[in-house]
């Protein structure tokens, strides 16, 4: 009898704990390697992320508050500051797959923009996959909510 009660409870708990809602993406996240922190916000039905901090020892060593988007292919944007810049945009929530899809992620260190999707795994980490044409050609970044 005890086993019969435990199994349905366990299945319910596992199903409940794996639930992800559209707005779970909102808030501040820091990469697991502690190189960058972003603030994810919603604009209309899509989600964006703005750089709020990064490890200034990376790259050129230029202080965080003066680092510019110097690798941007658009010359008119090369003078904008990296802090406060949107690096993630146009993510839309897919309730069937419980993930955010069809977005773009910008890599300021290379000046490249990639297709992207994001999902929150059972361990609570945010997985952001940037890729070129096919999801298996790319890189995954991992973030923890702060």
CORRA-V417880 format. One record per residue. N is the residue number from 1. PHI is phi in whole degrees, -180 to 180 (none if undefined). Layout:
n=(N;N)
phi=(PHI;PHI)
//
This chain:
n=(1;2;3;4;5;6;7;8;9;10;11;12;13;14;15;16;17;18;19;20;21;22;23;24;25;26;27;28;29;30;31;32;33;34;35;36;37;38;39;40;41;42;43;44;45;46;47;48;49;50;51;52;53;54;55;56;57;58;59;60;61;62;63;64;65;66;67;68;69;70;71;72;73;74;75;76;77;78;79;80;81;82;83;84;85;86;87;88;89;90;91;92;93;94;95;96;97;98;99;100;101;102;103;104;105;106;107;108;109;110;111;112;113;114;115;116;117;118;119;120;121;122;123;124;125;126;127;128;129;130;131;132;133;134;135;136;137;138;139;140;141;142;143;144;145;146)
phi=(none;-61;-67;-66;-78;-66;-62;-62;-63;-61;-63;-63;-62;-62;-66;-65;-70;-91;-69;-127;-107;-53;-87;-63;-75;-64;119;-98;-133;-122;-64;-65;-88;58;-99;-154;-127;-132;-115;-91;-138;-106;-129;68;-98;-105;-113;-133;-135;-113;-70;-114;-165;-152;-75;-70;-75;-80;71;-77;81;-65;-54;-54;-75;-119;-64;-110;-82;-71;-101;-63;-65;-89;-55;-67;-99;-69;-95;-75;-74;-71;-65;90;-81;-74;-112;-132;-151;63;-77;-117;-79;-108;-67;-67;-91;53;-150;-103;-133;63;-96;-129;-124;-106;-104;-66;-73;-118;80;-101;-115;-123;-68;-153;-141;-140;-151;-99;-86;-60;-79;86;-80;-92;-103;-116;-107;-102;-150;-114;67;-121;-59;-82;-107;179;-141;-109;-107;-118;-130;-117;-70;-119)
//
